[in-house]
Amino acid sequence: MLAMMMEVSSSCRGGPLWPLQSMSARTLLESNHPQTGAATTGRPYKLTLAPPNDEPEFAPIVERKLDVYDFTLKTPDGRAFNLREYATGKRLIIVCFVAGWCPNSNRNGHIVKRLYDKYHEHGLGIVVVSEYSTADELRIHINRIGIDYPVVVDTNRLGERKDSLHYKLRRQVQDKRKWGTPFYVLLDAKDIEAGMPKALLARHAFTVSGELIEAEAASFIDQRLASQ
């Protein structure tokens, strides 16, 4: 009997790629489908695998009334990172919520890196917030893109989705994607309020519920940096 390795895949709207256990092509008599949870009756079922859906998911920059709170999170090597402190002296901050397993996050990360390289000496700051990803997945993401700006970890398990900073911000803007990576919050330094750590950081921001459009992002950054 031919053993097969199969994987169920979906875009970051649906979830990560999940490798299944190696299984034979004979009857599978589980009480539930291992990926969908759909009930079976003990009869053979055909496991239909959707092709990878990693098409670009571009989204515009949208101005929002949005409560953005300061945070202190750990870097992969255990150092504390505070967003308010990092924003000090910068003109524009982009907070990038990503998942290491997400093809959209991985593809768009190269655009983010090009924007950082072009503008960081002119006042742009970028921080990557890792969500729902293992340490290995995050390490691969960092190395693939060549990230040399701050990276912090909010969650490292899929089960923490509804407890994440990422999820709470997306709910404010009615982002209906399940996993919703990448997601960006762009903060103009002029909108950052004085306050204590973990306090409200800003009440006004710009968001992107999907992949940044490079030309639009560059034009936006040019305008924001020129206005200060």
C-alpha positions, 0 to 999 in steps of 0.5 A: 500500500502506497504511503503518502504525506499530505498537507492541508493548506490555506492562505493566512486568512484560513491558517497555517500549512498542517502536515498530516501523519503519513497514512496509507490509502486504505480506509480511514476510520476516524470518528472525525476528520483530522483537519476539519472536525467533520463527523464521519460514520466509520465509512471510508472518506476521500480526503480532498486537499485544496491547493495552496492559496498564497496569492497576494492579498494586497490592501490599502492604507486606511486612516482610523480612529483606533485605540493603540496601547503601548506594549512591552514584549520580549525579543526572541533572545529574551530582551524586553522591548517597549514600543513607546521607548522605541518610538522616541525620536522617530517620525513614523512607526510601522508595527507589523503583525506577522506569522512565520508560516504565512506566505503573505507575511513572508512575501510582504516582508521583503517590501517592508525590508526595502522600505526600512532600508530606504527610510530608517535614516530619515525617521522611520521605525519598524517593529515586527510582532510575531504571532502564532509561530514557533521559534523555528518558524520565526527564525526562518522568517527573520533569516529569509528576509534579512530583518535587522530591525526589532522583532518581538514575540506576542504569541507562539501557539495557534490557540492564543489567537483570541488573546493576542494584541493582533486579534484585539486590534483587528477586531477594532477595525472589523478585519474578518480574516481568521488569522489575518496576517500580515496586519500593519499599524502605522503610527505618526509620531504626532499622534503618540500621546505622553503616558506611562508604559502600557497606557494608551499610546495613540487614538489615531492610526492607519492600518493595512489589513493585508499586504502593503502595496509598495508604491502606496506605502512609499508615497505615504511614508514620503508625505508623513516624513516631509510633514514633520 
